[in-house]
Amino acid sequence: MAKQTVIYNKLVRDRIPQIIEATGQHCTVQVLEKDQYLGKLEEKLCEELNEYQQSKDVEELADLLEVIAATAQARGCSWEKLLQIREEKRQKRGGFQDRILLKEVIKEEAL
C-alpha cells in the first residue's frame, strides 16, 4: 500500500494530532515559539474568517471565537478582559444591532 503525505503547516486545535492518530494515520507536529505562534494565529484568524464568509455557518463563527480567545491570551489579555473591553466600547460607541449604514458626512468648511 502506497503512503501519501499531505503538507499542512498550519495551526490546529490541541487535540487534532490525537484524533489523527486514533484513525490509524500518523502526523508530525511542532510546538511553536511565541513569535511563530502569534504569526500562525494571525493566519488562522484570516482562515477562519474566510471559511465563515464562504459557508455562513455559525460553527465557523465559533472557530473564529476560539482563535480570537487564543490570540488575546497570547498577547497577554484574558478572555474576561477582552469581553470587558468589548462592553466598554459598546457602552461608549454602541453595538451593531441597529443596522446603521453610514452613507456620508457633510462637513462645514470654515471661511
N, C-alpha and C positions, 0 to 999 in steps of 0.2 A: 504494500500500500504506500503510495507517494505521500510525502508530507508537504504541506503548503504553509508558508509563513506569511502572515499579514502584518505589515508595519503600521502602527497607530501613532506612537509618540504623542499621546495626549493625556491630559489629566483625567483620571477616572475616580469614581467613588471608592471608598476604602475596602468594601467587600467584593469588588469586581474580580480581583485575582482569585479569591477562594471560589467564587461562583464559576469562573472559567475552569479551574482545576477540578471542580466537582463534576464537570461534564466530560472529564477524561482528556481534556486538552491541557497544554502546558503554555505558560506565559513567562515573559521576562519583564521584571519591573525595576524601577529605580526610585529611591527616596530622594526627593529634590531638596536642594539647599533653599534657604528662604527667598533669595532673589530670583532663582529659577521658578520656584513655586508661585511667586506673585505674577511672574510673566505668564505662566501656564494658566493661572486663574483668570487673568485678563483675556486670554484666548478663549477660555471656557465660557466666560460671560458672553462673548460675541457668538460662540457656537450655540449656546442655549437660547439666546435671543433670536438667532436666525431660525432655529428649529421651531420656536414658538410662532414666529412670523409665517413660516411655511404651513404649519399644521393648525394653528389657533387652538391647540389642545391645552387645557388647563394643567395637565401633568407637566408640560414643558414649563409653565409658569412656576410650578413647584420646584422643578430642577433649577430654574433661574434663581429662585429664592435661596436654595441651598448654596449655590455658588456665591451669591451676594453675601450670605452669612459667613462663609469661609473667607471671602475677600476682606470683609470688615474685620474679622478676627485676626487674619494675617497682618493687617495694618494696625493692630492694637486696639480695635474698637469692638466691644462686646455687642451681641445682638440686642440686648436691652438698651445700650447707649444709642445704637443705630435707630431703634424704634423711638427713643426719646427725641433724637434729632429730627426724625420724620414728623413726630407730633408737634414739636416746636415750630417747624416750618409750616405745617398745616394750620396751626393757630395763627401764625403771622401772615401767611400768604394765601391760605385756603388750600383745598384739595382739587380734585378734578371732577367731582360729582355733578357740577352744574353744566358741564359740556360746553364751556365757553371757548369760542374760536376768536382770537384777537385778529381782526382783519387789517386795521391800520390805526395809526396815531397821527393826529394832525397837531403839529407844534406851532405855537405862536412865535413869529420872528420878532426880535427886538428891533426897534427903529433906530 
